[in-house]
Amino acid sequence: MLSDKGLLLRLYSQNIDGLEYLAGIPDDKLVECHGHFRSATCIDCGTTADADSVKNTIVKNGTVPECKNCGGNVKPDIVFFGESLPDRFHRLLRTDIQEADLLLVMGTSLQVAPVSMIPDMVQCDHRVLFNREPVMKIRSGQDIFLPGDCDDHVQELCSILGWKDDLEKENAKVQIDDSNNKKKAESED
């Protein structure tokens, strides 16, 4: 919604599940810091591989996918421990930390660097932490810590801003139809 309203400079996510992408965050507004599973690449020659085929090889066959070009190992385009973050992360962060006028931090442990350092790098006057625990230093008079469930606080904020209907419309777009799982569970009883 922030993007739709022209209020989102950038969304930095450590998630590799692609939920922000599936929720419709535009590519130019989204930085998936640790990558995603939508694409895969050979670690030797850099050739792009079919992501679905790579997934099936790993999940169904339990083997390492091989590159059709050079025979090297193929992996999903996610960042493993010890690997560098994408160049796009570093390039955008340099300008974003100066341009942001408000930082929203949501549902995180802030345990993995360098993403964990972003709240201290951003040069805005105000930061809001929506989280179960206070995982960053809260500056008195400048920052707000909203303890508890992120979803509850986002709903409350949207109500205050008069965006409740917009939020409900967005939520309706991305609801997962769980009726098949419920029917399956009921038949097993």
VOPAGU-2260 file (C-alpha; in pm, 1 decimal, decimal comma):
REM VOPAGU-2260
SITE   aa  ch    i         X         Y         Z
SITE  MET   A    0       0,0       0,0       0,0
SITE  LEU   A    1     282,5     241,0      76,6
SITE  SER   A    2     411,0     189,9    -276,4
SITE  ASP   A    3      65,4     239,3    -428,6
SITE  LYS   A    4      33,8     566,2    -235,6
SITE  GLY   A    5     376,2     688,1    -353,0
SITE  LEU   A    6     519,6     671,0      -0,6
SITE  LEU   A    7     763,6     379,6     -29,7
SITE  LEU   A    8    1124,7     458,4    -110,8
SITE  ARG   A    9    1236,0      96,4     -71,5
SITE  LEU   A   10    1152,1    -228,4     106,0
SITE  TYR   A   11    1455,4    -426,1     222,1
SITE  SER   A   12    1370,8    -786,1     308,8
SITE  GLN   A   13    1584,5   -1065,6     446,8
SITE  ASN   A   14    1316,6   -1321,1     356,6
SITE  ILE   A   15    1399,4   -1564,5      77,4
SITE  ASP   A   16    1042,5   -1687,8      35,6
SITE  GLY   A   17     942,4   -1409,7    -205,4
SITE  LEU   A   18     631,8   -1304,9     -12,5
SITE  GLU   A   19     691,2    -935,8     -78,0
SITE  TYR   A   20     720,6   -1008,1    -450,5
SITE  LEU   A   21     400,9   -1215,7    -440,6
SITE  ALA   A   22     226,7    -932,3    -255,4
SITE  GLY   A   23     297,8    -708,6    -553,7
SITE  ILE   A   24     579,8    -486,6    -432,3
SITE  PRO   A   25     725,7    -342,1    -756,3
SITE  ASP   A   26    1072,9    -467,9    -850,4
SITE  ASP   A   27    1222,4    -118,6    -831,8
SITE  LYS   A   28    1096,2     -80,1    -473,1
SITE  LEU   A   29    1201,4    -426,2    -347,3
SITE  VAL   A   30    1547,8    -536,7    -238,7
SITE  GLU   A   31    1553,1    -906,3    -152,1
SITE  CYS   A   32    1878,3    -885,3      41,1
SITE  HIS   A   33    1933,5   -1259,2      66,8
SITE  GLY   A   34    1790,8   -1345,3    -273,7
SITE  HIS   A   35    1495,4   -1563,5    -366,0
SITE  PHE   A   36    1396,3   -1897,4    -515,1
SITE  ARG   A   37    1239,7   -1761,1    -837,5
SITE  SER   A   38    1561,7   -1806,4   -1032,5
SITE  ALA   A   39    1872,5   -2024,8   -1021,8
SITE  THR   A   40    2226,6   -1993,1   -1154,5
SITE  CYS   A   41    2531,6   -2213,7   -1211,0
SITE  ILE   A   42    2793,9   -2127,9    -949,9
SITE  ASP   A   43    3074,3   -2200,5   -1199,2
SITE  CYS   A   44    2978,4   -2039,9   -1531,8
SITE  GLY   A   45    2686,2   -1814,6   -1429,3
SITE  THR   A   46    2438,6   -1971,0   -1671,0
SITE  THR   A   47    2074,6   -1926,1   -1570,3
SITE  ALA   A   48    1885,9   -2247,8   -1500,9
SITE  ASP   A   49    1515,5   -2324,1   -1486,0
SITE  ALA   A   50    1414,3   -2258,0   -1124,2
SITE  ASP   A   51    1133,6   -2518,6   -1121,1
SITE  SER   A   52    1367,5   -2785,3   -1253,1
SITE  VAL   A   53    1627,4   -2694,3    -989,8
SITE  LYS   A   54    1363,4   -2713,1    -716,4
SITE  ASN   A   55    1244,3   -3055,3    -833,1
SITE  THR   A   56    1599,1   -3188,1    -849,3
SITE  ILE   A   57    1668,5   -3075,8    -493,7
SITE  VAL   A   58    1332,7   -3153,9    -330,6
SITE  LYS   A   59    1210,5   -3461,2    -517,9
SITE  ASN   A   60    1539,2   -3625,4    -616,2
SITE  GLY   A   61    1753,9   -3510,8    -324,0
SITE  THR   A   62    2043,8   -3435,1    -557,6
SITE  VAL   A   63    2243,7   -3129,7    -656,6
SITE  PRO   A   64    2130,6   -2980,7    -989,4
SITE  GLU   A   65    2389,5   -2974,0   -1266,2
SITE  CYS   A   66    2442,1   -2698,6   -1519,4
SITE  LYS   A   67    2342,6   -2794,4   -1875,0
SITE  ASN   A   68    2618,3   -2567,0   -2005,1
SITE  CYS   A   69    2927,0   -2670,7   -1803,5
SITE  GLY   A   70    2819,1   -2949,7   -1567,0
SITE  GLY   A   71    2882,8   -2734,9   -1259,4
SITE  ASN   A   72    2655,0   -2707,4    -956,9
SITE  VAL   A   73    2340,9   -2495,1    -982,4
SITE  LYS   A   74    2177,4   -2326,1    -683,9
SITE  PRO   A   75    1874,5   -2104,9    -631,1
SITE  ASP   A   76    1964,9   -1736,1    -635,2
SITE  ILE   A   77    1977,7   -1710,9    -256,9
SITE  VAL   A   78    2269,2   -1588,7     -47,0
SITE  PHE   A   79    2430,1   -1855,3     167,4
SITE  PHE   A   80    2624,2   -1773,4     483,7
SITE  GLY   A   81    2960,6   -1623,0     388,9
SITE  GLU   A   82    2849,1   -1511,8      41,8
SITE  SER   A   83    2827,1   -1146,1     -56,5
SITE  LEU   A   84    2492,8    -974,0     -81,2
SITE  PRO   A   85    2380,6    -867,6    -429,0
SITE  ASP   A   86    2544,4    -554,8    -574,7
SITE  ARG   A   87    2199,1    -398,8    -597,9
SITE  PHE   A   88    2169,9    -408,0    -217,0
SITE  HIS   A   89    2488,2    -206,0    -167,6
SITE  ARG   A   90    2420,2      33,7    -456,8
SITE  LEU   A   91    2067,7     125,5    -343,8
SITE  LEU   A   92    2147,7     134,1      26,4
SITE  ARG   A   93    2411,5     405,9     -27,8
SITE  THR   A   94    2148,6     648,7    -156,2
SITE  ASP   A   95    1847,0     521,2      39,8
SITE  ILE   A   96    2006,4     579,4     380,9
SITE  GLN   A   97    2034,1     948,6     293,0
SITE  GLU   A   98    1694,3     989,3     122,5
SITE  ALA   A   99    1464,6     809,1     369,8
SITE  ASP   A  100    1257,5    1040,4     588,1
SITE  LEU   A  101    1104,4     760,7     799,1
SITE  LEU   A  102    1217,1     404,4     867,5
SITE  LEU   A  103     967,5     128,6     946,1
SITE  VAL   A  104    1123,9    -188,3    1089,4
SITE  MET   A  105     890,0    -486,2    1113,4
SITE  GLY   A  106     905,0    -839,1    1248,5
SITE  THR   A  107    1277,0    -904,2    1267,7
SITE  SER   A  108    1548,6   -1025,7    1498,3
SITE  LEU   A  109    1806,5    -793,7    1334,0
SITE  GLN   A  110    2066,5   -1064,0    1388,2
SITE  VAL   A  111    2224,9   -1090,3    1042,5
SITE  ALA   A  112    2467,3    -823,9     920,1
SITE  PRO   A  113    2483,4    -610,2     718,7
SITE  VAL   A  114    2101,9    -580,7     708,7
SITE  SER   A  115    2096,6    -556,1    1088,5
SITE  MET   A  116    2296,6    -233,2    1061,2
SITE  ILE   A  117    2046,0     -50,3     839,0
SITE  PRO   A  118    1847,1     109,9    1126,4
SITE  ASP   A  119    2163,3     274,8    1256,9
SITE  MET   A  120    2277,8     377,5     908,3
SITE  VAL   A  121    1957,4     549,5     797,7
SITE  GLN   A  122    1985,1     923,0     856,8
SITE  CYS   A  123    1617,1     999,3     914,1
SITE  ASP   A  124    1487,3    1164,6    1229,0
SITE  HIS   A  125    1222,8     904,1    1310,0
SITE  ARG   A  126    1207,8     525,0    1314,0
SITE  VAL   A  127     919,6     295,9    1409,3
SITE  LEU   A  128     980,9     -60,4    1525,9
SITE  PHE   A  129     684,7    -300,3    1495,6
SITE  ASN   A  130     817,4    -609,3    1673,0
SITE  ARG   A  131     778,2    -849,2    1962,0
SITE  GLU   A  132    1112,1    -744,4    2113,3
SITE  PRO   A  133    1310,8    -418,0    2105,3
SITE  VAL   A  134    1589,3    -536,1    1872,3
SITE  MET   A  135    1741,4    -194,8    1807,0
SITE  LYS   A  136    1826,4     108,3    2016,8
SITE  ILE   A  137    1517,8     325,6    2061,6
SITE  ARG   A  138    1616,6     693,3    2059,9
SITE  SER   A  139    1414,5     887,7    2314,5
SITE  GLY   A  140    1187,7    1145,3    2154,2
SITE  GLN   A  141    1268,3    1024,3    1801,8
SITE  ASP   A  142    1172,8     658,1    1772,9
SITE  ILE   A  143     862,5     455,1    1851,4
SITE  PHE   A  144     859,9      92,6    1963,8
SITE  LEU   A  145     526,5     -87,0    1917,8
SITE  PRO   A  146     561,5    -421,7    2097,1
SITE  GLY   A  147     349,4    -716,8    1991,0
SITE  ASP   A  148     207,4    -850,2    1669,7
SITE  CYS   A  149     302,7    -656,1    1354,8
SITE  ASP   A  150     -27,3    -731,0    1181,3
SITE  ASP   A  151    -227,4    -584,2    1468,5
SITE  HIS   A  152     -22,2    -264,5    1467,9
SITE  VAL   A  153     -39,4    -230,0    1089,0
SITE  GLN   A  154    -418,2    -264,8    1104,0
SITE  GLU   A  155    -432,7       0,0    1377,4
SITE  LEU   A  156    -207,7     236,0    1181,0
SITE  CYS   A  157    -415,0     190,1     865,6
SITE  SER   A  158    -730,9     268,5    1063,1
SITE  ILE   A  159    -575,6     588,3    1201,2
SITE  LEU   A  160    -467,2     693,7     849,8
SITE  GLY   A  161    -806,9     616,4     699,8
SITE  TRP   A  162    -664,3     328,0     495,5
SITE  LYS   A  163    -859,6      42,8     656,8
SITE  ASP   A  164   -1065,1     -28,2     342,2
SITE  ASP   A  165    -749,2     -19,2     129,3
SITE  LEU   A  166    -581,9    -268,4     362,8
SITE  GLU   A  167    -879,3    -503,4     349,8
SITE  LYS   A  168    -879,3    -490,0     -32,3
SITE  GLU   A  169    -507,2    -567,0     -44,0
SITE  ASN   A  170    -546,7    -853,7     203,8
SITE  ALA   A  171    -831,5    -999,0      -4,6
SITE  LYS   A  172    -603,3   -1003,8    -311,9
SITE  VAL   A  173    -342,6   -1223,0    -143,7
SITE  GLN   A  174    -553,5   -1456,1      69,0
SITE  ILE   A  175    -460,8   -1821,4      28,5
SITE  ASP   A  176    -750,6   -2056,2     -34,2
SITE  ASP   A  177    -700,4   -2309,5     242,7
SITE  SER   A  178   -1028,4   -2493,9     179,7
SITE  ASN   A  179    -854,7   -2795,9      21,0
SITE  ASN   A  180    -634,0   -2844,1     326,2
SITE  LYS   A  181    -934,8   -2810,9     558,7
SITE  LYS   A  182   -1133,3   -3067,3     358,0
SITE  LYS   A  183    -836,5   -3305,9     364,3
SITE  ALA   A  184    -794,9   -3265,6     740,9
SITE  GLU   A  185   -1167,2   -3321,8     798,6
SITE  SER   A  186   -1169,0   -3640,7     590,8
SITE  GLU   A  187    -876,3   -3778,4     793,7
SITE  ASP   A  188   -1073,0   -3740,5    1120,9
